[in-house]
Amino acid sequence: MDKRNTETEKYWQALKEVMDPEFPISVVDMGLIYHIEKVDDELHVTMTYTAVSCACMEWIEQDIRDRLLKEKGVRDVHIHVVWDPPWTVDRISPEGREKLKYWGVSST
Amino acid sequence: MEQRQSAVHSLIELLETIADNKYVLGDRLVEVGVSGPNLEATLASIAMAQGELGHARLLYNWCFDLRGLKGKKPEIYGQTGKALESAVNVHNWITLIAALYATNTAIDAVLQSALDANHPAIVSRIQKLIREQQDHLVYAKHWAQQLAHERGAVPHRFREALNAAANEAAAWLKEVESKEELQQEGYLPNGVKLVERLQQELKTVAAEPFVQLK
């Protein structure tokens, strides 16, 4: 998980612009993105959600697609949602924790 | 090959039964839970409704994949008819807690057993759901204990409701235990004791034997 390399790093950076709808934190800083792989001109994003019952799944996935399709050389985006390993607050990045703290939200 | 197909068919039926119960419980947690005995109970009930409906969605979508179907997952407008009667017939706080506790405890017995069996295709799908379900079980159990020790007619009415829900859940678990193909394919451990697991948990509601499985 979190396998980042020079080829996919720019996509990770692009997804730092996609915000969680409930908090002003990116899906990357929330720890929702597990893996990004480029196969020819298609991106495969493996991700999870904070809860199985997340009501914003389609919304977030559309935002991820829209943002990645703006990248040069990306013709299609495939999103694979997985539940293993399960998301926990440990996956939030230090930057994400700082932002949550600023908004008065505990991340422990 | 035929045995594998039969096991997948039984797995779909099992998952759909769990999904149906969670779908119905999610609905009842809103309908009845909105007029819970206090504000905290009501808020928790509504929050858990979203959780139960989310679990149902995950399981229905999984069944879609297991059937080999492709494309956009269908919208869910209702259960498939496999939910337990005690969940369908929830009409007040007492029957809600009885159904929530008995049904989710039975579901937990199945899912925890599936975890024990350690089939990779199953474990990866249910890990998160099981963790989230623990909160629902704690809530249901504490309310069950509270209702069991209330004053007046409540304990008697709750005992009746819980016994009915628990016996229906136990009958379902017995049926699941008897499906050998689920064990042969490694979806459940060999010689799985689901009813026993349910019984052990229900014993913890009250000091005296509160639930009697037939």
Interface residues (C-beta under 8 A of the other chain):
Chain A: T48 A51 V52 S53 C54 A55 V82 W83 D84 P85 P86 W87
Chain B: Q50 G51 E52 L53 G54 H55 R57 L58 V123 S124 R125 I126 Q127 K128 L129 R131 E132
